Amino acid sequence: EGRELEDTTQTIIMGRHFGGLKVMKSQQIHWTLSPFEQRAFAGFFSVGFPKGVRRMTYALFRGVPIICATFYLINWGDKEGLRTIKKLPGQFDNDV
């Protein structure tokens, strides 16, 4: 019974459980978690992947019209530039 009380007191002093040790630095409390207690891919397929698809779809619908408009504007500018520098047929026929 005395040992349990001591363990509980140590848990309260140090943090919630073993991996959640707290460190005090300049009036800020930083919690650390052991790498062995982390779940690196928790919720990746159920939450992360659908969110990624939604974000990419949103970005696609925002970006594609701008990219297409820019492509057609540059393409038109190139064709117009080539058209204007060409010599018209018969323009310089009467020059000596």
C-alpha positions in Angstrom: 0.0 0.0 0.0 2.8 2.4 0.8 4.6 1.5 -2.5 1.4 2.2 -4.5 1.1 5.6 -2.9 4.7 6.4 -3.6 4.2 5.3 -7.3 1.1 7.5 -7.6 2.9 10.4 -6.1 5.8 10.0 -8.6 3.3 9.7 -11.4 1.6 13.0 -10.4 5.0 14.7 -10.0 6.5 13.5 -13.3 3.5 13.4 -15.6 0.5 11.2 -16.5 2.4 8.1 -17.4 5.9 6.9 -18.1 6.2 8.4 -21.6 4.7 11.7 -20.7 7.6 13.1 -18.7 7.4 16.9 -18.4 10.3 19.2 -18.5 10.1 22.8 -17.3 12.0 25.4 -19.2 11.6 29.1 -18.5 8.0 28.8 -17.2 6.9 26.6 -20.1 6.0 23.0 -19.8 7.1 20.7 -22.6 5.8 17.1 -22.8 7.8 14.4 -24.5 6.5 11.1 -25.8 8.7 8.1 -26.3 9.0 7.1 -30.0 7.9 3.6 -28.9 4.6 5.0 -27.7 3.8 6.9 -30.9 1.5 5.7 -33.6 3.1 7.0 -36.7 0.4 6.1 -39.2 -2.7 6.3 -36.9 -5.7 7.2 -39.0 -3.8 7.5 -42.3 -6.2 5.5 -44.4 -9.4 6.5 -42.6 -8.7 10.2 -42.1 -5.5 11.4 -43.8 -5.9 9.9 -47.2 -9.5 11.2 -47.8 -8.4 14.6 -46.6 -5.5 14.5 -49.0 -7.7 13.6 -51.9 -10.1 16.4 -51.0 -7.3 19.0 -50.8 -5.8 17.9 -54.1 -9.3 18.0 -55.8 -9.8 21.5 -54.4 -6.4 22.6 -55.6 -7.0 21.0 -59.0 -10.2 22.9 -59.6 -8.5 26.2 -58.5 -5.3 25.7 -60.5 -6.3 24.1 -63.8 -8.3 27.0 -65.1 -5.4 29.4 -64.4 -2.9 27.1 -66.0 -5.0 26.6 -69.1 -5.6 30.3 -69.5 -1.9 31.0 -69.2 -1.1 28.3 -71.7 -3.6 29.6 -74.3 -2.5 33.2 -73.7 1.2 32.3 -74.3 0.3 30.2 -77.3 -1.7 33.0 -78.8 1.1 35.5 -78.2 3.6 33.3 -79.9 1.4 32.7 -83.0 0.5 36.4 -83.2 4.2 37.4 -82.9 5.2 35.0 -85.7 2.3 36.3 -87.8 3.2 39.9 -87.5 6.9 39.6 -88.4 6.2 37.7 -91.6 6.4 39.6 -94.9 3.0 40.0 -96.6 3.0 38.5 -100.1 3.4 41.3 -102.7 4.3 43.9 -100.1 7.8 44.6 -101.5 7.2 43.6 -105.2 7.6 47.1 -106.6 10.8 48.0 -104.7 13.9 48.4 -106.8 
